[in-house]
Each structure stands twice: as C-alpha cells, then as structure tokens.
Amino acid sequence: MENFNFYSPTEFVFGKGMEAQCGKCVKKYGGTKVLIHYGSGSVVRSGLLDRVKKSLEEENIAYVELGGVQPNPRDTKIYEGIELCRKEKVDFILSVGGGSCIDSSKAIALGVPYDGDFWDFYGTGKPVEKALPIGTVLTIAAAGSEGSGASVVTKEEGMLKRDTGSDLLRPRFSVLNPELTCTLPAYQTACGATDIMAHVFERYFTNTKEVEITDRLCEGILLTMIKETPRVIADPDNYEARANIMWAGTVAHNDIVGVGRSQDWNSHAIEHELSGLYDCAHGAGLAVVMPSWMEFVYKHDVMRFAQMAVRVFGCQMNFAEPEVTAMEGIKAFRRFLHSIGMPINFEELGAKEEDIPVLVKKLGIKDKTWGFQPLSSADAGEILKIAAHAKVEE
Amino acid sequence: MENFNFYSPTEFVFGKGMEAQCGKCVKKYGGTKVLIHYGSGSVVRSGLLDRVKKSLEEENIAYVELGGVQPNPRDTKIYEGIELCRKEKVDFILSVGGGSCIDSSKAIALGVPYDGDFWDFYGTGKPVEKALPIGTVLTIAAAGSEGSGASVVTKEEGMLKRDTGSDLLRPRFSVLNPELTCTLPAYQTACGATDIMAHVFERYFTNTKEVEITDRLCEGILLTMIKETPRVIADPDNYEARANIMWAGTVAHNDIVGVGRSQDWNSHAIEHELSGLYDCAHGAGLAVVMPSWMEFVYKHDVMRFAQMAVRVFGCQMNFAEPEVTAMEGIKAFRRFLHSIGMPINFEELGAKEEDIPVLVKKLGIKDKTWGFQPLSSADAGEILKIAAHAKVEE
C-alpha cells in the first residue's frame, strides 16, 4: 500500500426532509450571508428552493440567489456568481442541485477571494489557497462532488472542460435527501448511476498490488449499484433503492475507496472531451467510453479484470483462460449499461466517428497520460474507435 | 434506510515513517503545549517515543509526558493526566499507543475543561460539551478509537468498564504507520483482528432492511480480515497485510459501515464484563462471546446469518434449510478465530462458569437491552453458558 492522507471532514446529513436542516447547518459552519446557487427550474417548481429559503430565514440568515447553472457548468455563470458575492459580501455558498451546481459553487468559492481569474486554477494544478465555505443540498446521485474537493467546469469559448481540486473545496456539510431524486427521469438516474460506477472503476484499476481492503470496498459499491439501479429504473419511487444509490454515490467519490494506490482517470478525461464537444450527459459519455477503455487496456493486467468479472459481475472463473473471463466481465458491464438505458456507442450518444481527430486533439495528450496504462494520443484514438462501433454482446 | 448524520473529520496520515509528521500535524491543529500520553515501555524501547518528541521539537512545540496507561485504562491514571494538563497548561493531547491509550487520552481531554468528575460522562449519556483536541499515533490495529468519538475506560474500584462518546472526542489527526505493528506478538495481533471484525459484526446485525450499501461495505472489511489476518500471523513482517488490517480497523469503526440502520452492541457489552473481571484482552473476550451470541440470536433473522455465511465465509446456500447455512457461518467464524490463536471458551480465556451470575449482575440489565435482539439478564446468562462450553466444530 502506498502512503496516503485521507481527510473527509464534510458532515453528511442524510435522509427524508433533511433540507429543513440547511439553516442550522449554515449557522453551525459560520455563514451569515449566503449565496443560494442553483440550476434548473425544477428546484423552484418542486418547492425545494422555498424550503431551503425558509430554513435559512428561520435562523435569520440573509441570502441572495443565482440560478441558471447548466449541465457542464459554464465560466460565464461563475464570473456572474463571483461578482454577485463580492458585491453582496456573501460569506457562504449553498449549492442546491446536482454535481454541476456544486462544481460551479466551488469555482465561485475559490474565485471570490482570489485577485486574478478563477480559471487560473483549472487544468493547471495551481494550488487553491483560500475559498469561501460551501454547503450543498444534493438533488441527484452522481458526481460525488458533495463529498469531494474536486470541481470540473467548462470554458464556453472553445468548450474547454477542465478540473481543479483542494481540501478547501470540500463542502462543510452536504444534505442528502433521497426523496429529492425520486422525480428524476430514468435517463438522468441511469447517467448518475454510470458516473458513480465509473468513479469506483477509475480507482479499481490500479497498478498497486495487494490493497485488498480498497478492492473489497470498491466491489461492495459496484455490487450495490448493480442491485439497486435496475430497481429505481423500474420503480422510481423506491426510497430504499434511491437511498442506497445516493449514499453509494458519496462514498464512491470522497476517496475512501481510492486510498493507498495508483488510480486511473483516463476514461473521465476522454469523456470530458465528448461532453465538452456534444454537450451530452457526462454519465452517458462514460457509458460509451469506459467499457471501450477496458477492452483496450485489459491485457495490461488480465487477472485484475478477471477479478472484476468474478467478484462484481458473478462470472465463473476460467482458470485455463483468464482472458476469457476478463472479457466476459467487460461485456457484462456493457450489457448492464445497456439494460439501464445508457448509450453504448457513438450513434446512440449522438457523436460522430469523423470527430475523433478533433476529440483527440482537444484532449491534448503530451507524450503519455498517467494511470493504470498510460495512453498516447494514438491510444485515445483507438479507444474512441472501439467506442464508436461498440455493440452489446452475450 | 434510517436518517443519519455521518461526520468523520479526522485527518488520517497513513504509511511508513509517518510519525515524523506528528509535529506538523499538532501545529496544523493549533496545539502549542502537548501532553504525550503513552502506555507500555515498548514505545520507549522501540524508539518511537523519541521520534515523536523529535518531530514536536522540530516544530518548537513544548510537551510533557505521562506514560503507564494499562490495557483497560484506569481512572486513576486519568485523574493524574487531568491534573498534569491543568498544571502545565496543556492545550493538545497526543496519544502514542493503542486503543487503551487513546481512550485514556479522550477521558483526559474531556476532563480537563470540566468542573466535576470526568467519570460523570461514562455510562450515563451525559453529553460532552468541551474537550481538548487530541491526535494519535497508533501502534496496534484494533480498537478503531483513532477514528471514532468513543472512549471506554475502567473505574478501578469495582473494575467498572463504561463508555462515552462525542464528536468532540474524534481525533483531529491520526498517524497510522503499519510498520509499528510488525513487532506485535501474534496473540495481540489476533486480538486486534477479532476486535475489528466484532466492530463490523455489531453493525452488520441490524433490524433495518435493505441497506445494501452498508451490508456490502461491512462484508468487504470482513473478507479483507479473513484474508489478511492469517498472513500476518504466519509472517509478522508482511507490510502489505499489516497495512490492509490497519486501515480496515479504522474504517470498521469510524461508522462509515454503520450508518442508516440499527446496530447491536450486546456482544461488546457482555465482553466488557469479562475483561473488567478477569483483565483479559478485549479481543480475546470477544472471540469467546461473539460466536456464542450469534448462536443465541440467529433465529431472530436466519436469512441475515445465511447471508453472512454465504457472502463472508463462502458457505454454499442451503435453500431448503437456510438455518443450516446460518449455523455453518457461525461455526466457520469460530473456526477462523481458533485458527488465528484466539480462545473460544471460558477455559481458554481463563474465565469461570461459576462467575456467570456475577458477570450478569455487573452487566446490570434493566428489563432488556436494545439492539438486534434485545436481551434480558437471563439471555445474557444463556449466552455466557454457551460461551463457557463452546467448541470448534466442522
């Protein structure tokens, strides 16, 4: 096991009706003037925004609002948020929405106390030294941003999608009420589930040997997702299944299942170019990219893929030909994604094979990426070619 | 799933040589005058204490020392610590040792700013309102106290073992260096492993249905312990196995595997009377009590025990007679404990059947306990009778 630091100080407030705790939580963590940041009209229509405001008012906490965050959140909205916070002397940001809204909130949080352009921190590794505290009320189980220090946002000019990360961006608290996810359309639910599974897989495929505890925790989340996702697709109001998925989504990405070993974020990186170019859902892009990435890299460590096949997808181990088992696991993953309504190739996603050179160029790989199997630009192109033509196979 | 709060703000600093980070960590969390609290001479002989002091000196942090914490830590030492901290104006407590040392440190931490007797908080549910911050350097994987807000200590008069808990007692940081555990005798290592597994089982046996994510995470830790414990017993210097066990021990008890459902701490409660009366190792007492508790309660939810048998101990499901599978799992657990050198009955533990009435009386059950299956005093007596005569069975 490699040396590591694990630090996840976020207080998770989980369960039915918990958004009523918002005001108390903001107060506990020192907020006196809040920016409520949200996305679509659904948080308005559902009455959630009103409940959040009421909870703040009950604690006599002042607030201003900024809605309109889009999926793949844009820099333009972030600049607007930073300006508003400065003008209104906001000292706490409360995100009411999904991963995009949280990531936009994090960008605003680091931008407000910073003298230059917030974009300086994205895709550059520049360390964040100061940020406003944030809290979240989560409305979709997917990104895991409610428990992580990561933020991914998009520069509208050129549709560049880049990320940053810092412990300072970890939410002080996150309210997780599974009821809020019951009204999500099946497609969005499935996109979220795919994102959650991808967060685990990006940690599962490691070159560090013998980190059994992390393997087992990863497999536990994946097994849960395989059981619970079809249940919520079939029965959107199934609270128990929604609750399992929501908590799985948080645990999948606060890094408790990633410590002590190398990780691999190449599928995420490749996908970011797809959703950057086509503005598709991140989870949908992952459903197309990730099994294709697996097909391309599995020979790098056949036994690890065989372990996934056996432990996660219940395949029988072929001891004479472990490669067969490894491929069976990858096929099972793609079948699972198809079964929950995810696209699995370019046509289903709305992507075009002729764009592959553009996608690879935007990816901007210099020499090779890092990860389980470092990738060249040519490798990324091959993965996208597999993705373009992928099919469900028995 | 039941509503819950999950809050684990401790920073875990994990890996080889990490005790050198102590000074930096104390500084980061605001300590300026430290009480170094430790147990046996082994932290002195191994040079660990010197390395910790050096690390504090490098950051110009002043310290005083108090050694001599015993297993099942005593109130007498705690009073001594409280007095010393007040006299020396200590503002941070650094525990260098195992669970007993951490629990003693927590008692001192809450006792220093409190006007009355620190014992007021133990076994009473009285809420802790103030405590000095603490940090830990862990030397044995077992108690999980390095990541929890719990503390269990013993009043010498009458050997009463009682507990308290508060988020204020969660360590600010915990240094986990698996190398420090390589010199532990096999018996202590196995006691620690048993404690870790018990912490998971006390959460696994729940009356809350359908919390798949927590079940799977519990099973992941148990599977890890079953794989790694025999490896360290056979090869004490196996760093990778030591590392897996150490991290499993922390994850087993910061409650990440216990949220959203009822728990059951009756085995722990019964064991506390054994180690209180005989001063035996807590893990050894658990090895005797826990499988016996399982035998007594399994009919309360046969399918849950069958799930344990199949998923954790690899038993084949007997679909016609699930009770048979359930009992097979319990027997497999006891065989496992025996195989790692743990006592499994009163004789092996050094306990006496004729003491059962005394043990039950000290347990002081009024009406019934709470938990998976609430227990009366008579039930506790029955469990201890099973424990008295338990045997390894195929």
Interface residues (C-beta under 8 A of the other chain):
Chain A: M1 E2 N3 F4 N5 F6 Y7 S8 P9 T10 E11 F12 V13 F14 G15 K16 M18 P178 K209 E210 V211 E212 I213 R216 L217 E219 G220 I221 L223 T224 K227 E228 Y239 E240 A241 A243 N244 W247 A248 V251 I256 V259 G260
Chain B: M1 E2 N3 F4 N5 F6 Y7 S8 P9 T10 E11 F12 V13 F14 G15 K16 M18 P178 K209 E210 V211 E212 I213 R216 L217 E219 G220 I221 L223 T224 K227 E228 Y239 E240 A241 A243 N244 W247 A248 V251 I256 V259 G260
